[in-house]
Amino acid sequence: MYRAPLAVHIVWHPAFDRGAEYARAVFKHLFEDPDDLASHGLRIPVYHWRSSGRPVRDAAPPWEIPLATAERAVVVPLLDDHFLGTLGWDAFLERTCSRMRQGDVLLPVQLTSRRPGRAQAIALHGEPQELRLPRLLNQLTHELWRLLAPADAQTVPAFISYARSDGTDIAGQVSAFLAASGSASAFFAPRDVPHGESWRQELRQQARRSLLVAIRSDAYTAREWCQIEMLEAKRAGMPVVVLDALATREARGFPYMGNGPVLRWRARDSDLLLEELLGLMLREALRFRFFELRVERLWSLQEMGDRPHVQPAPPELLTMLERATLAGDSSLLVYPDPPLGPDELDVIRLLDAGVELVTPLMVLAS
């Protein structure tokens, strides 16, 4: 029986008027958007828990959360005054904590000035209302990434790629925001190039081991080193997020900047936008890690022989060329749902007529 590497359980008191909104946002962020099935959801299971009674102050809590549906369970109680002030809900949390296995995590969200008095909480009660939900999603995504990342990894490594002639100011804002967030550590040249090191080699190495944030200004695609940084990241199979900061036009669109999320720069709304950018970065970092684990579990369950080539982003010509250089590589490539259209797949197969391209849902349906 297949069990996901992890599952998220959102719990809230029915009298919390934004509980359903927050829970739905987490579902869309971590599993998929039901209103946009063409988007590439992460497919991390998300379960919603509240009492089945009327949304009144004395509603009873749910009885028991089925933690064993996944290898690891992350329980996220939304702690407002109703949750903390209603008889039985605190006992429900204690009962849930007592049933947690090694590796399971309690991640409370503090939405009131009253302290929950247990595990370190995501504190949102002092945040502006418009930033509460994006910061909840970002901090939750960061914690999930840390659960799946190597033991010594605390922040997502990011490489800020920009053209110095017209992208320096925006890149500086992004770097400062990421440093303050505590969720991502940004490599920002020339500031972070060690003295005495070959800057060319350092840039290539950093681009190959970091999530790439491309500041797409007017000059970006015409700069040789911006192109090199993008190509190095793509060849290494790293996530790429584009911040579209075009002011007028670019002389030539760089063909290898696609196939990933793009966010439009809005200078007048920079606080919320930078939070959105961080969210895209964390989501892509989590996607790449979770997808590999999901395919590994699925393959073991299906008993389908040798492990396939796993690609956490939809295949494209550049990544297919890179795959072809791997000696003895599997002819089967697994990429995220939804499946690509037949015309796009025909173009990709021009490079390798023998490759079989499938998604997890295609494997399960076979």
C-alpha positions, 0 to 999 in steps of 0.5 A, spaced: 500 500 500 502 506 497 504 511 503 506 518 501 512 521 504 509 526 508 502 528 509 499 535 512 493 535 517 490 542 518 486 543 524 481 549 526 475 551 531 469 551 527 468 558 530 474 561 527 471 565 521 478 564 516 479 557 518 476 554 512 480 559 508 486 558 511 485 550 510 483 551 503 489 555 501 494 550 504 491 545 500 491 549 494 499 550 495 501 543 497 496 539 493 493 542 487 488 548 485 482 544 484 480 550 479 486 550 475 488 542 474 493 544 468 497 547 474 503 543 477 501 541 484 506 538 489 501 532 490 502 533 498 496 530 501 493 535 506 487 533 510 482 538 514 479 537 521 474 541 525 468 538 528 462 537 524 457 541 529 455 548 528 460 553 528 459 555 535 464 557 541 462 550 545 463 545 538 467 539 540 473 537 537 474 532 532 476 525 535 482 522 532 487 524 526 489 518 522 497 519 523 499 513 519 496 515 512 503 517 511 510 516 513 510 522 517 505 527 519 505 534 520 499 537 524 498 544 524 493 547 529 490 554 527 490 556 534 485 562 535 482 564 542 476 559 540 481 553 540 485 555 546 479 557 550 474 552 549 473 546 553 476 539 550 480 542 544 487 543 548 485 535 551 485 534 543 491 536 542 495 533 548 491 526 545 494 527 538 501 529 541 501 523 545 500 518 539 505 522 534 510 517 532 518 518 531 518 523 525 511 526 526 511 534 527 506 538 531 507 545 528 502 550 531 500 557 528 499 562 533 493 567 531 492 570 538 496 573 543 495 567 548 501 563 547 500 556 546 505 553 551 507 547 547 512 546 540 515 553 537 509 556 533 508 560 527 507 566 530 502 570 526 498 574 531 502 581 530 502 580 522 498 585 518 492 581 516 494 581 508 501 578 510 498 573 515 496 567 509 502 568 505 507 568 511 503 562 514 504 558 507 511 560 506 513 558 513 509 551 513 513 550 506 520 552 509 518 547 515 516 541 510 522 542 506 527 542 512 523 535 514 525 532 507 532 536 506 539 533 508 539 533 516 544 539 516 540 544 511 536 549 515 535 554 509 534 553 502 540 555 498 538 560 492 543 564 487 540 571 485 542 572 477 541 579 475 544 584 470 548 589 473 547 595 469 539 595 470 538 589 475 542 591 481 537 595 485 532 589 485 537 584 486 539 587 492 532 588 495 531 580 494 537 579 497 536 583 503 529 580 504 531 573 503 536 574 509 531 577 513 526 571 512 530 566 515 528 561 510 533 562 504 540 564 504 542 567 497 548 567 494 549 575 491 555 576 487 560 580 487 558 580 495 559 573 496 565 571 491 571 569 496 577 573 495 582 570 491 577 565 488 576 564 481 569 568 480 568 564 474 568 558 477 565 560 483 559 562 479 558 556 475 559 552 482 554 556 486 549 556 480 549 548 479 547 547 487 542 552 488 535 554 486 536 560 481 532 566 482 533 570 475 531 578 475 529 578 468 530 586 467 531 589 460 539 587 459 538 580 462 538 576 456 543 579 453 548 578 458 553 572 457 554 571 464 546 571 466 546 566 460 551 561 463 548 562 470 541 560 467 544 554 463 548 551 469 542 551 473 538 547 468 543 542 466 544 541 474 537 540 474 536 545 479 529 549 480 529 556 477 524 562 478 524 568 474 522 575 477 520 579 471 522 586 471 522 588 464 521 595 463 520 596 456 523 590 452 529 585 451 533 585 445 532 577 444 528 572 449 533 567 452 529 560 450 532 557 456 528 561 461 521 558 461 518 551 464 518 554 471 514 559 475 514 567 473 512 572 477 511 580 475 515 585 479 511 590 482 515 596 485 509 599 489 507 593 492 514 590 494 513 587 501 507 583 499 511 581 492 517 579 495 513 574 500 510 571 494 517 570 491 519 567 497 513 563 496 515 561 489 522 559 491 520 555 497 514 551 493 519 549 488 525 547 492 519 543 496 517 540 489 523 538 487 525 534 493 518 531 495 517 529 487 523 524 488 521 521 494 514 520 491 516 517 485 521 512 489 516 510 494 511 509 488 516 505 484 517 500 490 510 499 490 509 498 483 515 493 483 517 495 476 524 494 475 530 499 475 529 506 477 527 511 472 530 517 471 526 522 475 525 530 473 521 534 478 520 539 472 516 538 466 522 535 460 524 540 455 530 540 450 535 542 454 534 537 460 533 532 455 540 533 452 543 533 459 539 526 460 542 523 454 549 524 456 548 520 462 551 513 461 546 507 462 541 512 464 534 509 464 529 509 458 523 511 462 523 518 465 518 520 470 515 528 470 510 531 474 502 531 472 499 533 468 501 530 462 504 534 457 500 535 450 502 530 444 505 536 440 510 538 445 512 530 447 513 529 439 518 535 439 521 532 445 522 525 442 525 528 436 531 528 441 530 521 443 525 517 440 526 511 445 525 515 451 518 513 455 515 519 458 510 518 464 507 521 470 505 518 477 498 518 475 499 515 468 503 509 472 498 508 477 493 508 472 497 502 468 
